[in-house]
Amino acid sequence: MTDLAVGTAAPDFSLPSNGGGTVSLADFTGKPLVIYFYPKDSTPACTTEAIDFTALSESFAKAGAAIVGVSPDSVKSHDKFAAKHNLSVILAADEEHRMLEAYGVWKEKSMYGKTYMGVERTTVLIDATGKIVQIWPKVKVAGHAEAVLQAVRALG
């Protein structure tokens, strides 16, 4: 597991996505990419975050950026999640945690005194050249999608 740093190349990835496709870093060469890592489909904060990014997806597109949500859930889970909440963002399935580990977001967490491995809610902004330009660790969902949109717009 590595910790990402601003100014470094984004780790490459290729994952199955909702709707039966695959998504990889190379698909977004030449445009900014927002990757938001979230713990689990259909949980309250994750649902709010996905709905917030979907609500702003046209604004992100106008700014030239794509959005990909990544969790350890299956494609089948992503398809149900997207259909239930009318999500337009791409949802990638990383059931083996390879990308989650490459991006340093698969971490030991604790709840009610038990420790377990899980996704630390994190967002990464990658510029058109594939370099990481901003990282939001331990994201609080309220207002987050707006903040990310402002950062995308600031890329010019």
JOZIMO-V816507 format. One record per residue. N is the residue number from 1. RES is the residue in three letters. SS is DSSP state (alpha for helix, beta for strand, coil for the rest). PHI is phi as a letter, one per 20 degrees, with the letter a starting at -180 (NA if undefined). D_FIRST is the distance of its C-alpha to the first C-alpha in whole Angstrom. Layout:
n:N res:RES ss:SS phi:PHI d_first:D_FIRST
n:N res:RES ss:SS phi:PHI d_first:D_FIRST
This chain:
n:1 res:MET ss:coil phi:NA d_first:0
n:2 res:THR ss:coil phi:c d_first:4
n:3 res:ASP ss:coil phi:e d_first:7
n:4 res:LEU ss:coil phi:f d_first:10
n:5 res:ALA ss:coil phi:c d_first:13
n:6 res:VAL ss:coil phi:g d_first:16
n:7 res:GLY ss:coil phi:n d_first:18
n:8 res:THR ss:coil phi:e d_first:15
n:9 res:ALA ss:beta phi:f d_first:15
n:10 res:ALA ss:coil phi:f d_first:14
n:11 res:PRO ss:coil phi:f d_first:12
n:12 res:ASP ss:coil phi:f d_first:14
n:13 res:PHE ss:coil phi:b d_first:15
n:14 res:SER ss:beta phi:b d_first:17
n:15 res:LEU ss:beta phi:c d_first:18
n:16 res:PRO ss:beta phi:f d_first:21
n:17 res:SER ss:beta phi:c d_first:23
n:18 res:ASN ss:alpha phi:g d_first:26
n:19 res:GLY ss:alpha phi:n d_first:29
n:20 res:GLY ss:alpha phi:n d_first:28
n:21 res:GLY ss:coil phi:e d_first:27
n:22 res:THR ss:beta phi:c d_first:23
n:23 res:VAL ss:beta phi:c d_first:21
n:24 res:SER ss:beta phi:b d_first:19
n:25 res:LEU ss:alpha phi:g d_first:19
n:26 res:ALA ss:alpha phi:f d_first:22
n:27 res:ASP ss:alpha phi:f d_first:24
n:28 res:PHE ss:alpha phi:d d_first:24
n:29 res:THR ss:coil phi:g d_first:24
n:30 res:GLY ss:coil phi:n d_first:27
n:31 res:LYS ss:coil phi:b d_first:26
n:32 res:PRO ss:coil phi:f d_first:24
n:33 res:LEU ss:beta phi:c d_first:22
n:34 res:VAL ss:beta phi:d d_first:21
n:35 res:ILE ss:beta phi:d d_first:18
n:36 res:TYR ss:beta phi:d d_first:18
n:37 res:PHE ss:beta phi:e d_first:15
n:38 res:TYR ss:coil phi:c d_first:17
n:39 res:PRO ss:coil phi:f d_first:17
n:40 res:LYS ss:coil phi:b d_first:20
n:41 res:ASP ss:coil phi:g d_first:23
n:42 res:SER ss:coil phi:m d_first:27
n:43 res:THR ss:coil phi:e d_first:26
n:44 res:PRO ss:alpha phi:g d_first:28
n:45 res:ALA ss:alpha phi:f d_first:25
n:46 res:CYS ss:alpha phi:f d_first:23
n:47 res:THR ss:alpha phi:f d_first:27
n:48 res:THR ss:alpha phi:g d_first:28
n:49 res:GLU ss:alpha phi:f d_first:25
n:50 res:ALA ss:alpha phi:f d_first:26
n:51 res:ILE ss:alpha phi:f d_first:29
n:52 res:ASP ss:alpha phi:f d_first:29
n:53 res:PHE ss:alpha phi:f d_first:27
n:54 res:THR ss:alpha phi:f d_first:30
n:55 res:ALA ss:alpha phi:g d_first:32
n:56 res:LEU ss:coil phi:d d_first:31
n:57 res:SER ss:alpha phi:f d_first:30
n:58 res:GLU ss:alpha phi:f d_first:34
n:59 res:SER ss:alpha phi:f d_first:33
n:60 res:PHE ss:alpha phi:f d_first:30
n:61 res:ALA ss:alpha phi:f d_first:31
n:62 res:LYS ss:alpha phi:f d_first:34
n:63 res:ALA ss:coil phi:e d_first:32
n:64 res:GLY ss:coil phi:n d_first:30
n:65 res:ALA ss:coil phi:d d_first:27
n:66 res:ALA ss:beta phi:d d_first:25
n:67 res:ILE ss:beta phi:c d_first:23
n:68 res:VAL ss:beta phi:c d_first:21
n:69 res:GLY ss:beta phi:e d_first:20
n:70 res:VAL ss:beta phi:c d_first:17
n:71 res:SER ss:beta phi:b d_first:16
n:72 res:PRO ss:coil phi:f d_first:16
n:73 res:ASP ss:coil phi:f d_first:20
n:74 res:SER ss:coil phi:f d_first:22
n:75 res:VAL ss:alpha phi:g d_first:24
n:76 res:LYS ss:alpha phi:g d_first:27
n:77 res:SER ss:alpha phi:f d_first:26
n:78 res:HIS ss:alpha phi:f d_first:25
n:79 res:ASP ss:alpha phi:f d_first:28
n:80 res:LYS ss:alpha phi:f d_first:30
n:81 res:PHE ss:alpha phi:g d_first:28
n:82 res:ALA ss:alpha phi:f d_first:29
n:83 res:ALA ss:alpha phi:f d_first:33
n:84 res:LYS ss:alpha phi:f d_first:33
n:85 res:HIS ss:alpha phi:d d_first:32
n:86 res:ASN ss:coil phi:l d_first:33
n:87 res:LEU ss:coil phi:e d_first:30
n:88 res:SER ss:coil phi:d d_first:30
n:89 res:VAL ss:coil phi:f d_first:26
n:90 res:ILE ss:beta phi:f d_first:24
n:91 res:LEU ss:beta phi:d d_first:22
n:92 res:ALA ss:beta phi:d d_first:19
n:93 res:ALA ss:beta phi:d d_first:18
n:94 res:ASP ss:coil phi:d d_first:15
n:95 res:GLU ss:coil phi:f d_first:16
n:96 res:GLU ss:coil phi:e d_first:13
n:97 res:HIS ss:coil phi:m d_first:10
n:98 res:ARG ss:alpha phi:f d_first:9
n:99 res:MET ss:alpha phi:f d_first:10
n:100 res:LEU ss:alpha phi:g d_first:9
n:101 res:GLU ss:alpha phi:f d_first:5
n:102 res:ALA ss:alpha phi:f d_first:6
n:103 res:TYR ss:coil phi:e d_first:8
n:104 res:GLY ss:coil phi:m d_first:6
n:105 res:VAL ss:coil phi:d d_first:8
n:106 res:TRP ss:beta phi:e d_first:8
n:107 res:LYS ss:beta phi:c d_first:9
n:108 res:GLU ss:beta phi:f d_first:12
n:109 res:LYS ss:beta phi:c d_first:15
n:110 res:SER ss:beta phi:b d_first:19
n:111 res:MET ss:beta phi:b d_first:22
n:112 res:TYR ss:coil phi:l d_first:25
n:113 res:GLY ss:coil phi:n d_first:24
n:114 res:LYS ss:beta phi:d d_first:22
n:115 res:THR ss:beta phi:d d_first:18
n:116 res:TYR ss:beta phi:b d_first:16
n:117 res:MET ss:beta phi:e d_first:13
n:118 res:GLY ss:beta phi:a d_first:13
n:119 res:VAL ss:beta phi:e d_first:13
n:120 res:GLU ss:coil phi:e d_first:13
n:121 res:ARG ss:coil phi:g d_first:16
n:122 res:THR ss:beta phi:b d_first:15
n:123 res:THR ss:beta phi:c d_first:17
n:124 res:VAL ss:beta phi:c d_first:16
n:125 res:LEU ss:beta phi:d d_first:19
n:126 res:ILE ss:beta phi:d d_first:19
n:127 res:ASP ss:coil phi:e d_first:22
n:128 res:ALA ss:coil phi:f d_first:25
n:129 res:THR ss:coil phi:e d_first:23
n:130 res:GLY ss:coil phi:n d_first:20
n:131 res:LYS ss:beta phi:e d_first:19
n:132 res:ILE ss:beta phi:f d_first:17
n:133 res:VAL ss:beta phi:d d_first:20
n:134 res:GLN ss:beta phi:b d_first:19
n:135 res:ILE ss:beta phi:c d_first:16
n:136 res:TRP ss:beta phi:d d_first:18
n:137 res:PRO ss:coil phi:e d_first:15
n:138 res:LYS ss:coil phi:l d_first:17
n:139 res:VAL ss:coil phi:f d_first:20
n:140 res:LYS ss:coil phi:e d_first:23
n:141 res:VAL ss:coil phi:f d_first:25
n:142 res:ALA ss:coil phi:g d_first:28
n:143 res:GLY ss:coil phi:m d_first:29
n:144 res:HIS ss:alpha phi:f d_first:25
n:145 res:ALA ss:alpha phi:g d_first:26
n:146 res:GLU ss:alpha phi:f d_first:29
n:147 res:ALA ss:alpha phi:f d_first:27
n:148 res:VAL ss:alpha phi:f d_first:25
n:149 res:LEU ss:alpha phi:g d_first:28
n:150 res:GLN ss:alpha phi:f d_first:29
n:151 res:ALA ss:alpha phi:f d_first:26
n:152 res:VAL ss:alpha phi:f d_first:27
n:153 res:ARG ss:alpha phi:f d_first:30
n:154 res:ALA ss:alpha phi:f d_first:30
n:155 res:LEU ss:coil phi:f d_first:28
n:156 res:GLY ss:coil phi:m d_first:32
